[in-house]
Amino acid sequence: MYAELMIGINMLFNYAILSFTNKVGNHQTGRRRLWSASFIGAFFITMFPHSVPAIIFTFLGMTYIAFGQTLSSWKNAAPAVLIAAFFAGGLLTLIYSKIAIAQNNLFVLFAVGIAYIALYIFKIKWLDTRKDSRLQRLTADSELMLWKQEIPLKVFIDTGNHCVEPISGASVHFIAFEAVKEQLPADFSTALQKWSPDTSPDLSQFPAVYQKDLRLIRLQTVQGASWTVGIKYDSWHIDGQPLPAGYAVLTKEQRKYPQGASAILQVSALEIMKEERRIETC
């Protein structure tokens, strides 16, 4: 009975470590395979707890069963398994050293639960950090030239933004109105704030001097379709690299822009960013 209990506890501990590795490494291993690897690892560790060769063989076998779809996948997963094991094992050791009732089997199970929760929190923080890192790679400083006014903007490239101006096919980017309000001509800014997409859309409300640079753009969102005004910019540079000719749409909301950006660029800008980062790393 004792052996069965220890196998069960070790299996839960192994599953917590393997599921953590599976998530942070994006290995997409199924639960059945993770549970099988956890059981095999728990069985051999319980049967041969003091044998170093058995421990090494168990580690190699357990990680290969869980993540051995390819050799590279296993190589990437094995270090993460070790990190998680040392983290969870160190936490359990701390609990055992501080609480006198650690010899109680039910408490051991409870301690494993604490380790599982700690690994879950660790996983969330790890994934948040990795997400922030990915988002950071999609941000850059830029200089927008609009009606002969140079405007510095922090931009974010939205890989889901494929919006184009329907006639020319030029890319459409989005800028927070408040970020450029002071640099806009006062008469244009006033006309834009009065313009309503709910009425029959046209550009006659705008001063004639600006109309040649404006286009009506149809946007399709989850809330439905609507019209907006696109402004043809003079030029736009990201880290010194020019964007192709396109249009900028001014939006009222900025709080939803990622990474504190003032502008959201169309996905086509990603090629400019990749080229610039490639030059920097050469």
N, C-alpha and C positions, 0 to 999 in steps of 0.2 A: 504493500500500500504506500509505503514511504517513497519507493522508487517511482511509482506512478505519479505521485504528487509532485516530486521534483522534476520529472519530465514535463508535466503540465506547466509548472511555473517557469521552467527554462524555455519552454516553447513560447509562452506569452512574451517573455523577455526578448527572445530571438525575433518574434514577429514584430514587436515594436521597433526594433533596430532595422529590420529588413524593410518594413513599410516606410520608415523614415527615409532610408536610402532610395527606395523606389520613387518616392515623391520628389525629393530634392534633386535627384539625378534624372528625372523624367524618363525612367526606364519602361514604364507601362507594363510591368509584369503583373499577371493576374493574381488574385488573392489565393486561389487554390495552389498555385505554384509557391507562393510565399509561405503558406501554411505547411506545405510539404517540406520545404527547406527548413523551416523552423522546427518541425518535429524531428527531422533527421539530425539536425544539430543538437537538439535537446537530448535525444536518445543517447548519442555517443558521449556527450559531455557528462551525462548522469552515470553511464556505465564505466567511463574511464576518466574520472575527474582529476586525477593526479598525473596523467600521462601526457607529457609534452608532445610527443608525436601524434597522439590521438587528438589533442587540441588543435594542432596545425592542420591535420587531415580533415577534421570536422569543419574548421573555418573555410578551408579551400573548397570542400564539398558543398557546404551550405551556400556559400556565395556563388558557386558555379551553377548550382541547381536554380537559384533565384535569378541570377543575372547573366548566365553564361550563354545567352543567345549568340553572341559573338565574342571573340577574344578581347576586342577593344571595349565592349560593353562591360565585360567582367573586370578589366583593368580599371575602368572608371569607377565601378561600384565598390570594389574591395577597399580602397582607402576610406570611402565614406562610411562603410560598415565599421571599420576600425575606430573612426572618430566617434560615431554614435555609441559604440560599445564602451569606449573609454569614458565618454560623457555620462552615460547611464550607469555604468559600473561605479564610477566615482561618486555619483549621487547616492547609490545604494550603500556604498561603503560609509559615506558620511552619516546616513540614516542609522545604520547598524551601530556605529560608534557612539551615537548620541542617545539612543533609546535602548533601555535595558531589556525590553520584551521582544527584541529582534529575533529570538530563537523560536518564537511562536510562529507556526506555519501559516496561520491566517494573516499575521502581520507581514510575513514575507510576501504573501500574495498582494497585500495592500501596498507594500513598498514597490513591488513591480508596477502596480497601477500608477503610483506617483512617478516612477521613471517613465512610463508611457506618456503621461500628461506632460512631463518636462520635455520629452522628445517632440511631442506635438507642438508645444510652444516654440521650441527651438526650430522646428520645421517652418512654422509660420513666419518667424523672424528671418530665417534664411531666404525663404521665397520672396518676402517683401524687399529684402536687400537686393536680391537678384533682379527683381522687377524694377526697382529704382535705378539699378545700374543699366538695365536695358533702355529705360526711358531717358536716362541721362545721355546715352549715345545718340538719341534722336533729337537732342536740343543743341542749339548753336546761337551765336550772336550774328546779327545781320544788320545791313544798312539798306533801308528802303528810300528810294528817291521818288517822291510823289509831288507833281506840280512844282518841281524845282526845289522842294524842301527835302533835306536829308534827315531821315528819322531812324535812330538806332532802335532795334527791336530784338528781344529774345524770342526765338521761334522754336516751335515743336513740329516735327514732321509726323503727320498722322497717316499711318499706313492704310487706314480704312477710308481716307478721303480721296475719292476718284472724280471729284466734281470738275466739270469742264464747261467752258462757254460754248453753247451749242453751235454757233455759226463757224467760229474759227477753230474750235477744239482746243483752245488754250486753257491751261490750268487755272483753277480758281482757288485762291487762298483766303483765309479768314483772319481778320485783325480785330482786336478789341477796340471799340470806338474810343474809349477813354484813353487808350494808349497813344492815340494820334490826334486827339481832339484839338490840342493847342496848336498843332502844325497845320491844320486844315484851314482853308480860306473861310472866313466867317460866314459869307453868304451861302457857300456850299453846305457848310455844317448846319446852318439854320434850315435850309431846304431839305436836307437829308432827315433831320429830326421830325420835320413835318410830314414827310412822305409816308404814305400808308399803303402796304401791299394788299389791304383788304378791298380797296377801291380798284377800279379798272387800271391796271398798271401801265404807266407811261412815264416819260422823262421830261414832260413839258414843265413840271414844277421847278426844275433845276435851271440855274442861269445858263444862257446859251453858250457861254464861253467854255463850260465844262461838258456839255452834252456829247461832244465828239469823242470823249474819253469814257463814256458810260455805256453800259450794256445791261439790259434786263436779263436776269438769270433765274431759271426755274429750279428751285430746290425741292428735293423729295426727302422727307424725313419720316420718322416713326409717327410724328404728329400729323403728317399729311404733306401736301404740296403747297408751296408758296412762292411768291416772286420776291426777288431782292435786287439790289443795285450793285453791279460790279464796276470797279474803277480800274481803268488801264493804267498801271504804274509805269513810270519812266524807266526804272531799273531796280533790281533787287539783288544784293550780293550776300551770300552766306560764307562767312570766313574768307572773304575775298573772291569767291567764285560766283559768277553771275547766274541767276536763274533765267530760264527762257521767258520770253514775253508772256504775260498773263494778266489776270484780273484779281483785284482784292475786294473782298466783301467785308464791310464793317458790321460788327455785331455788338449788341448791347451788353451781353454777358461776357465776363472774363473769368469768373470764379471757377468755371469748369475746365479752363485751359490747364493742361498738365504741366508740371515742373515750373510753375510760375511764369509760363510763357505769355507773351502779349499777342502772338500770332500762331495760327495753326496752318502749316503748309500742306499742299497736296502731295500725294505719295511720289510724284515725279521728282520732287526735290531730293528724294533719298539718293538718287544716282549722283547728284551733285555732292551730297554729303559723303557718300562712299568714296568718290574720287578724291575729295579733299583729305579725308582721313587716310587714304592709301598713300597720298603724297607725303603726309606728315610722318608716317611710319617707315618710309623708305630711307 
